[in-house]
Amino acid sequence: MQVDWLPSQDDKIPARSLVRAPGGMAANVAVAIQHLGGRSRLIGRVGGDDEGQGLVAYLGRRGVDVDHVTIIPGERTFQCLIFVAPGGERALVRMPSALIVPTVADIGSGSLAGCRHVHITFAEPAVAMHVIELARRLGISLSIDLEKADLPPDPGILGQLIAGCDVMFLNRRAREELDRRGALLEYAGAVVTTLGANGARFERRGVSMTSPGCKVETRDTTGAGDAFAGAFLLRWLAEPDRPQSALDEANLYAARSTCTIGAQAMLGDDALTFPPIGVVAGRRL
């Protein structure tokens, strides 16, 4: 929902538009990779509702391999309600769902067959550790996107999670929290921190580089971090010795993704985007 300001307690404010659009952190990364000429596979769960089946069909049209997306009859597909203010500032409300991440049973060796890299979003420790162990056994590199709200409080679990990754994608808040806990002191992999309008930073032991923010007319920052991760991984996997190129290209791609409403709207396919519903002074147009 596009609003003039983000609502606070007891606010009743008008919305300028309501748009239903495809999203999901892992799906956003997969679609970005396809959009940039790579190949991606999505492992996940959706409900048997219209949203779930429509999303799987949409991702298939975008070229994403959806053979390992499980459709669960009788369950509701995970959704978010996102308030977007001018300039792209936003607030998210998650709709409860049992289908946020796949289960351990959904992910076997065949799920990663033919892959050279696996990217995971974190929500369930057991699933994340299962994928990390599987990737190590198959000799596949691995990256993870960690958000502050999802960081496990147990330092042992967090340490195992970090130790199993080759690349970590963090936003500013997640990075500050990990630094506060001292969780990155022994980490030997690469850390990529997105800094919003200020660009991004790449760090590995003995190496640190930054890419400045790109000036664009920002409308919606939803999915920008996922667009960044997809673009970075595609370039970095092709040229691991040139992280600056990956950082610069990802920064530009992510910035461009904020110029439209919706996590994947920059791709120009409105197959799952419903027409906006305008609202003026409380009256539906």
Sequence and secondary structure as in RCSB ss.txt:
>XXXX:A:sequence
MQVDWLPSQDDKIPARSLVRAPGGMAANVAVAIQHLGGRSRLIGRVGGDDEGQGLVAYLGRRGVDVDHVTIIPGE
RTFQCLIFVAPGGERALVRMPSALIVPTVADIGSGSLAGCRHVHITFAEPAVAMHVIELARRLGISLSIDLEKAD
LPPDPGILGQLIAGCDVMFLNRRAREELDRRGALLEYAGAVVTTLGANGARFERRGVSMTSPGCKVETRDTTGAG
DAFAGAFLLRWLAEPDRPQSALDEANLYAARSTCTIGAQAMLGDDALTFPPIGVVAGRRL
>XXXX:A:secstr
 EESS   TT    EEE       HHHHHHHHHHHTT   EEEEEEESSHHHHHHHHHHHHTT EEEEEEEETT 
   EEEEEE TTB EEEEEE  S SS  GGG  GGGGTT SEEEEE S HHHHHHHHHHHHHHT EEEEEE GGG
  S HHHHHHHHHT SEEEEEHHHHHHHHHHTTTTT  SEEEEE GGG EEEEETTEEEEE       SB TTHH
HHHHHHHHHHHHH TT HHHHHHHHHHHHHHHTTSSSSSGGG   TT      EETTEE 
